[in-house]
Amino acid sequence: MNLAGMKILVTGITGTLGEKAAVRFLKEAAEVRALIRDSKYMNKFRELGITPVLGELTNRPSLEEALKNIDIIIHCAAYLGNELEKAVNSNVTGVDLLASVSMKAGVRKFIHISTLSVYGQPEEGFFDETTPLVQKHEEVYVETKAESERILSKYMKEGLDVVILRPGAICSEENSYWGDRQVYRMLNTDTVDWVHPDDMVPWIHADNLAEMIHLVLAKGVSNEIYNAVDGNFPESDFRVKLINTLGKNLKIPGRKKECALFSNSKIKGLGYRPVKTFQETVTNLDKLAVSQLETLDINH
């Protein structure tokens, strides 16, 4: 697909991925819009060259206005918490409504950011894109994200061109649960009890996920699903290093280790190559940890 002249709408713009995805297309697209719920972000995104539009995933008129003349949807928004009503509104009802309005508006491509959790958060095994979705799960996030894929499968059959990317742990040096927020969370405790040193992490940098989105659009991929990971990395090479740098105690959580492995062969088959490596990112996060320790020393 030639992206020149295309108009793109990105949801979830304030999350770890959304802003990076939007910025990635500014030079090529005719316009990049961001669906936002809070007007306080308007000036920030305008300064970046992104057109902010107020709207809600559960408000059809606002979506119809936001999608006027839009060619491509990049749907990054999701509710990650445990409240069932919020999860259903965002991950189920919101996806259904966004897809419905997209069909009516004649959107040419719908990129949906899903999650590897749709496989059911297994503790072991090997998973590729042919693995079935989990049918029922006790965690509302897992259940509703799997349901969102089933909804989009229905719209694919009705003619909406949907591409689904399933990332694992989306990491970045800023605005990321799996990145800088881990450092800050560890700083505020003496004992880290949420990291299992024997876990494997299906890891991807947010910049790399933005590249994957660009790749599937540039290649003109239609109605496909991709595991979106750079690799499966041991926690001993990841968060355990941050714990050691910060001088914190590690208490192994009372659960089984999670060592499931996820294939990335399909996305690599398109020619995907990361722009940020795992090792480079861990080094950057380690430097952040050191700088935070130095700041604490100065203040004390």
C-alpha positions in Angstrom: 0.0 0.0 0.0 1.3 3.4 -0.9 0.9 5.5 2.3 1.4 8.8 0.6 -1.9 10.8 0.7 -3.4 8.4 3.2 -5.4 9.7 6.2 -4.8 7.7 9.4 -6.6 7.6 12.7 -4.8 6.3 15.8 -6.6 5.3 19.0 -4.9 4.9 22.4 -2.6 7.8 21.6 -1.6 8.4 25.2 -0.4 4.8 25.8 3.0 3.2 25.3 2.4 2.5 21.6 -0.1 5.0 20.3 2.0 8.2 20.1 5.0 6.3 18.6 2.7 4.7 16.0 1.2 8.1 15.1 4.6 9.9 14.8 5.9 7.0 12.7 3.5 8.0 9.9 3.7 11.8 10.0 6.2 12.1 7.1 4.3 9.8 4.8 0.6 10.2 5.5 -1.5 13.2 4.4 -2.9 13.4 7.9 -2.6 11.6 11.2 -5.4 12.0 13.6 -5.6 10.9 17.2 -8.8 9.9 19.0 -8.6 11.4 22.5 -11.1 11.6 25.4 -9.5 14.5 27.3 -9.0 17.9 25.7 -6.0 18.7 27.9 -3.9 16.6 25.4 -4.9 18.7 22.4 -2.1 21.2 22.4 0.5 18.5 22.9 -0.5 16.5 19.9 -1.0 19.5 17.7 2.6 20.5 18.4 3.7 17.1 17.2 1.8 17.6 14.0 -1.0 15.2 14.9 -4.7 16.2 14.6 -6.5 15.5 17.8 -10.2 14.7 17.7 -12.4 14.3 20.8 -14.3 11.0 20.9 -15.2 7.9 22.8 -15.1 4.3 21.6 -18.6 3.8 23.0 -20.0 7.0 21.3 -21.0 6.3 17.7 -21.6 9.9 16.7 -18.1 10.9 17.9 -16.5 8.0 16.0 -18.4 8.8 12.8 -17.0 12.4 13.0 -13.5 11.2 13.8 -13.5 8.7 10.9 -14.6 11.1 8.1 -12.3 10.6 5.1 -10.1 8.2 7.1 -8.3 5.5 5.1 -6.5 3.6 7.9 -7.3 2.8 11.5 -4.5 1.9 13.9 -6.4 0.7 17.0 -4.1 0.7 20.0 -6.6 1.6 22.7 -7.5 -1.1 25.3 -8.5 -1.4 28.9 -5.9 -3.4 30.8 -7.5 -3.4 34.2 -9.7 -5.9 36.1 -13.1 -4.0 36.1 -15.4 -6.1 34.0 -17.7 -3.2 32.8 -14.7 -1.0 31.7 -13.1 -4.0 30.0 -16.3 -4.8 28.1 -16.9 -1.2 27.1 -13.4 -0.7 25.7 -12.3 -4.1 24.5 -15.6 -5.5 23.3 -18.3 -2.9 22.7 -15.8 -0.3 21.7 -14.1 -2.6 19.1 -17.4 -3.7 17.7 -18.6 -0.1 17.4 -15.3 1.1 15.9 -15.3 -1.7 13.3 -19.0 -1.1 12.4 -18.3 2.7 11.9 -15.2 1.8 9.9 -17.2 -0.4 7.6 -19.7 2.3 7.0 -17.0 4.9 6.5 -15.2 2.9 3.9 -12.0 2.5 5.8 -9.4 0.6 3.7 -7.4 -1.0 6.5 -8.0 -1.7 10.2 -4.9 -2.5 12.2 -5.8 -4.0 15.6 -3.3 -4.2 18.4 -4.3 -7.4 20.3 -2.1 -9.3 22.8 -0.4 -12.7 23.2 -2.7 -13.1 26.2 -5.4 -14.3 23.8 -3.7 -17.7 23.9 -4.7 -17.8 27.6 -1.5 -16.7 29.3 -0.1 -20.3 29.3 2.8 -21.2 31.6 4.5 -23.4 29.0 4.3 -24.6 25.4 5.0 -23.1 22.0 2.5 -20.8 20.3 2.2 -19.5 16.8 -0.6 -17.8 14.9 -2.4 -21.1 14.2 -2.9 -21.7 17.9 -6.7 -21.3 18.8 -7.9 -18.4 20.9 -8.7 -19.2 24.5 -12.4 -19.7 24.8 -13.0 -18.8 28.5 -10.6 -17.1 30.9 -11.0 -15.9 34.5 -9.1 -12.7 33.8 -11.3 -10.0 32.2 -8.5 -8.6 30.1 -7.7 -11.9 28.5 -11.4 -12.8 28.0 -12.3 -9.5 26.5 -9.3 -9.2 24.2 -10.0 -12.7 22.8 -13.6 -11.6 22.3 -12.4 -8.5 20.4 -10.6 -10.8 17.9 -13.7 -12.9 17.5 -15.7 -9.8 16.7 -13.1 -8.6 14.2 -13.2 -12.0 12.5 -16.8 -11.5 11.9 -16.1 -8.1 10.3 -13.4 -9.6 8.1 -16.0 -12.0 6.7 -18.2 -9.0 6.0 -15.5 -7.2 4.0 -13.5 -5.1 6.5 -9.7 -5.5 5.8 -8.3 -6.3 9.3 -4.7 -7.1 10.3 -4.1 -8.2 13.9 -0.8 -7.8 15.7 -0.4 -9.7 19.0 2.4 -8.1 21.0 3.7 -9.5 24.3 5.4 -7.2 26.8 5.6 -3.8 25.1 8.7 -2.1 26.4 10.0 1.5 26.1 12.4 3.8 28.0 9.5 6.1 28.6 5.7 5.8 29.4 6.0 2.0 29.6 4.9 -0.5 32.3 7.6 -2.9 31.1 10.2 -0.1 30.9 10.7 3.0 32.9 7.8 2.3 35.3 9.5 -0.9 36.4 12.5 1.2 37.5 10.3 3.7 39.4 8.3 0.9 41.0 11.4 -0.9 42.2 12.8 2.3 43.6 9.8 2.6 45.9 10.3 -0.7 47.6 12.9 -2.7 49.4 11.8 -6.1 48.1 10.7 -6.8 44.6 8.1 -9.6 44.8 6.5 -9.5 41.3 9.5 -10.8 39.2 10.1 -14.5 38.8 13.8 -14.9 37.8 13.0 -18.1 35.8 10.3 -16.5 33.6 10.6 -16.0 29.9 9.3 -12.7 28.6 7.9 -12.4 25.0 9.3 -8.9 24.5 9.0 -6.1 22.0 10.1 -2.5 22.0 7.3 0.0 21.3 9.3 1.5 18.4 9.6 -2.0 16.9 5.9 -2.5 17.1 5.4 0.8 15.3 7.7 -0.6 12.6 5.6 -3.7 12.4 2.5 -1.7 11.8 4.3 0.3 9.1 5.5 -3.0 7.5 2.1 -4.7 7.2 0.7 -1.5 5.7 3.5 -1.0 3.3 3.4 -4.6 2.2 -0.4 -4.4 1.7 -1.1 -7.3 4.0 -4.8 -8.2 4.3 -6.7 -10.2 6.8 -3.7 -11.7 8.6 -2.6 -12.2 12.2 0.9 -11.9 13.5 2.6 -12.5 16.8 4.4 -9.2 17.4 7.5 -10.1 19.4 11.2 -9.5 19.0 12.0 -12.7 20.9 11.5 -14.7 24.1 14.0 -13.3 26.7 14.8 -14.6 30.2 14.0 -12.4 33.2 17.6 -13.0 34.4 18.7 -10.8 31.5 15.9 -8.3 31.9 14.3 -7.1 35.2 16.6 -9.1 37.4 19.4 -6.9 36.2 17.5 -3.8 37.2 16.8 -5.2 40.6 20.6 -5.8 41.1 21.5 -2.4 39.8 19.1 -0.8 42.2 20.3 -3.0 45.1 16.9 -4.4 45.9 16.0 -7.7 47.4 14.3 -10.3 45.1 11.5 -12.4 46.6 10.4 -15.1 44.2 6.5 -14.9 43.8 4.4 -17.8 44.9 3.5 -19.0 41.5 4.8 -21.3 38.8 7.4 -20.0 36.4 6.1 -18.8 33.0 8.1 -20.2 30.2 5.8 -20.3 27.2 7.5 -19.4 23.9 5.9 -17.4 21.1 6.9 -17.7 17.4 7.8 -14.5 15.4 8.7 -16.4 12.2 5.6 -15.1 10.4 6.4 -11.4 10.9 10.1 -12.0 10.1 9.0 -13.6 6.9 7.7 -10.2 5.8 11.2 -8.8 6.2 10.8 -7.4 9.7 13.9 -6.3 11.5 13.9 -4.4 14.9 15.1 -0.8 15.1 15.7 -1.2 18.9 17.4 -4.3 20.3 16.6 -6.0 23.6 20.2 -5.5 24.8 20.2 -1.8 23.9 17.0 -1.2 25.8 18.1 -3.1 28.9 21.2 -1.0 28.9 19.2 2.2 28.6 16.9 1.1 31.5 20.0 0.2 33.5 21.3 3.7 32.9 18.0 5.2 34.0 18.2 3.1 37.2 21.7 4.4 37.9 20.7 8.0 37.3 17.7 7.7 39.6 20.0 6.3 42.3 22.4 9.2 41.8 19.5 11.7 42.1 18.3 10.1 45.3 21.9 10.4 46.7 22.1 14.1 45.8 18.7 14.8 47.4 19.7 13.1 50.6 
